[in-house]
Amino acid sequence: MTRVKLLLVTLILMLGPASDSRSQVTVDVAKITCDQMLLFRVTDPDNIAMWLSGYYHAKQGTTVVDVEQMKVVVEKVKGFCLQKPDMTVMKAVDAVAGSQKIGPPH
């Protein structure tokens, strides 16, 4: 039984530093450009869309998500971004969706 305990302690000590060595990455979503989003330079574009959806839902004070509408807006934003790669994604959302954003239907 002592060998098992020693093995477990050894494994814990070996795995502990591995989790501490990962670097933490933070992203200012307001600075992500269309080019960065379309080319997966920051993260999967779907992750950005989900974050933006949550952001605009919070601004509107709602927890209701119209998934189909969100997909439509995301595709429109991607199309717009192809034409304006230097624009930020948040400005592209404003240009495409206006007050609708990636939020609930009005």
Summary of the structure (lengths in Angstrom):
residues: 106
radius of gyration: 20.7
end to end distance: 65.1
largest distance: 66.2
contacts: 261
relative contact order: 0.16
helix: 65%
strand: 2%
